[in-house]
Amino acid sequence: AGTATLYVAPTRDYRGLQMGKQRWFASLPAHPLTRLYEPDADHLHSPDAAAPEVVTWIAQVANQN
């Protein structure tokens, strides 16, 4: 419960994953630094599309500890 999570859900992901993202994100334990990030990418290209946000989020989490 004390761990922040960055949940990456690309906007052009597989339909089944898109349909479940809100429910899965909502099921994460509450944490002020937990984020849902939705890059404009498909499933295969989401790591590259999310990389800048991942770096920013890691820096934010590291500065809170």
Secondary structure as GFF3:
##gff-version 3
##sequence-region A 1 65
A	DSSP	beta_strand	6	8	.	.	.	ID=ss1
A	DSSP	alpha_helix	15	26	.	.	.	ID=ss2
A	DSSP	beta_strand	35	37	.	.	.	ID=ss3
A	DSSP	alpha_helix	46	64	.	.	.	ID=ss4
###
